[in-house]
Amino acid sequence: MKKLALVALMIGGLAFGQTKKVVASDVHWWGYKIAKSQASSHDGTVNVKSGNIVVKDNKVVGGTFVLDMTTISATDVKDAETKAKLDGHLKNGDFFEVEKFPTAEFTITAVKPNSDKLWNSTITGNLTVKGKTNAISFPAKVGVSKGVASIVTDKFSFDRQKFDVAYKSSMADVLVKDDIDMKVKVTAK
């Protein structure tokens, strides 16, 4: 019976694709403050907690990535006290509420080739942040070589307001841009 189940799993894997585990990742973000007096930005990283890329016929066809939102960190701030304050601000109820929502998730729903030589595909998927799910699409370089699958994105944006990441400032001159920019690189084998 165990052998039959193993054979069924192997055949299913060939029909639906091969799942490869993420072994390396780099997720970089940018957020922008628009103030009456001066515009500024912050950027940083967030870790991939787990993930996989699905490959069929030597092409990326799917995948799921879980971000560990407790690791969100500003990398542009060098002063330790200011960095700790900003990181705490990003993690609390002003933005990502990581105590209540410790992870975010992205699931690929489509990978379509395009004619751009560098960004050879458009990836579409469902992004879930703070329990809210919305579809997003972005350009990416997607490939499979020697059993290793990789996805490298161009910088893309998503509207944080659609995910209830809404900063409410008490200062009238501070506005935070709705778009958050990201660049992602993942490798799976």
C-alpha positions in Angstrom: 0.0 0.0 0.0 2.9 2.4 0.8 4.5 1.7 -2.5 1.2 2.5 -4.3 0.9 5.8 -2.5 4.5 6.6 -3.4 4.0 5.9 -7.0 0.8 8.0 -7.0 2.7 10.9 -5.5 5.5 10.6 -8.1 3.0 10.5 -11.0 1.1 13.5 -9.5 4.4 15.4 -9.2 5.1 14.8 -12.9 1.6 15.9 -13.9 1.4 19.0 -11.7 5.0 20.0 -11.5 7.9 19.7 -9.2 8.0 21.7 -5.9 11.4 23.2 -5.1 12.1 24.6 -1.7 13.4 28.2 -1.3 17.1 28.1 -0.2 18.0 31.7 -0.7 16.1 35.0 -0.7 16.4 38.8 -0.6 13.3 40.9 -0.1 13.9 44.7 -0.1 11.3 47.4 0.5 11.0 51.1 0.1 8.4 53.4 1.9 8.0 57.1 1.2 7.0 60.0 3.4 5.7 63.1 1.7 5.9 66.1 4.0 5.0 69.7 3.3 8.5 70.7 4.2 10.5 67.8 2.9 9.9 64.4 1.2 12.0 61.4 2.4 12.1 57.7 2.2 13.2 54.6 4.2 14.2 51.2 2.9 14.9 47.9 4.4 14.5 44.2 4.3 12.1 41.4 5.5 13.0 37.7 5.7 11.3 34.9 3.8 10.2 32.4 6.5 9.4 29.6 4.0 8.6 29.2 0.4 8.6 27.0 -2.7 8.6 27.4 -6.5 6.7 25.0 -8.6 8.4 23.9 -11.9 6.8 22.1 -14.8 8.5 21.3 -18.1 11.5 23.3 -16.9 9.4 26.5 -16.4 8.3 28.2 -13.3 4.5 27.8 -13.0 3.7 28.6 -9.4 4.9 29.1 -5.9 4.1 30.3 -2.4 6.3 32.5 -0.2 5.7 33.3 3.5 7.3 36.5 4.8 8.3 36.8 8.5 6.9 40.3 9.2 8.6 40.2 12.7 11.9 40.7 10.8 10.9 43.8 9.0 13.8 46.2 9.4 15.0 49.6 8.1 18.5 49.3 6.7 19.0 53.0 5.7 19.0 54.3 9.3 22.4 54.0 10.9 21.7 55.5 14.4 20.8 52.6 16.6 18.2 54.5 18.7 16.5 55.9 15.6 16.6 52.5 13.9 15.0 50.8 16.9 12.2 53.4 17.0 11.5 53.1 13.2 11.5 49.3 13.3 9.2 49.3 16.3 6.9 51.8 14.5 6.7 49.5 11.4 5.9 46.5 13.6 3.2 48.1 15.8 -0.4 49.1 15.0 0.7 52.1 13.0 1.7 49.8 10.1 2.0 46.0 10.1 0.7 44.9 13.5 3.2 42.0 13.6 2.1 40.8 17.0 -1.4 40.0 15.5 -0.2 39.3 11.9 3.3 37.8 12.2 3.4 36.7 8.5 2.4 37.9 5.1 2.1 35.5 2.1 2.3 35.7 -1.7 1.0 32.9 -3.9 1.7 32.8 -7.6 -1.4 32.3 -9.7 0.1 32.9 -13.2 3.5 33.3 -14.8 3.2 34.7 -18.4 6.1 35.3 -20.7 6.5 38.7 -22.2 8.8 40.2 -24.8 11.1 42.2 -22.5 14.6 40.7 -22.8 15.5 41.4 -19.1 12.2 40.9 -17.4 11.1 37.8 -19.4 7.8 37.2 -17.4 4.9 38.9 -15.7 4.0 37.2 -12.4 0.5 37.5 -11.0 -0.5 36.3 -7.6 -2.4 36.9 -4.4 -0.7 38.9 -1.7 -2.0 38.6 1.9 -1.0 41.2 4.4 -2.8 41.7 7.7 -5.4 39.2 6.8 -6.4 41.0 3.6 -5.8 39.4 0.2 -5.4 41.3 -3.1 -4.1 40.4 -6.6 -0.9 42.0 -7.7 1.3 41.7 -10.9 4.9 42.6 -11.6 7.7 42.0 -14.1 10.3 39.4 -13.3 13.2 37.4 -14.7 12.2 33.8 -14.2 14.3 30.8 -15.0 15.2 27.2 -14.3 18.8 26.0 -14.8 20.4 22.7 -13.6 17.5 22.0 -11.3 17.6 25.4 -9.6 14.6 27.8 -10.1 14.9 31.5 -9.6 12.8 34.6 -9.6 14.2 38.1 -9.7 11.8 41.0 -9.8 12.1 44.5 -11.1 11.0 47.1 -8.6 7.3 46.9 -8.2 4.6 48.7 -6.1 1.5 47.7 -4.2 -1.0 50.0 -2.5 -0.6 49.5 1.3 -4.1 50.9 1.9 -5.7 47.8 0.2 -4.2 45.8 3.0 -5.3 48.1 5.9 -1.7 49.2 6.4 -2.9 52.8 7.2 -0.7 55.2 9.1 -2.7 57.8 10.9 -0.4 60.7 11.8 -1.3 63.3 14.4 0.9 65.8 12.5 -1.0 67.6 9.7 2.1 68.0 7.5 3.0 64.3 7.4 1.7 62.1 4.6 2.9 58.6 3.8 2.7 57.5 0.2 0.2 54.7 -0.4 2.6 52.7 -2.6 5.2 50.5 -1.1 8.0 49.5 -3.5 9.6 46.0 -3.4 12.3 44.0 -5.1 12.5 40.3 -4.6 15.0 37.6 -5.4 14.4 33.9 -4.5 16.2 30.8 -5.4 14.8 27.3 -4.9 16.1 23.7 -5.4 
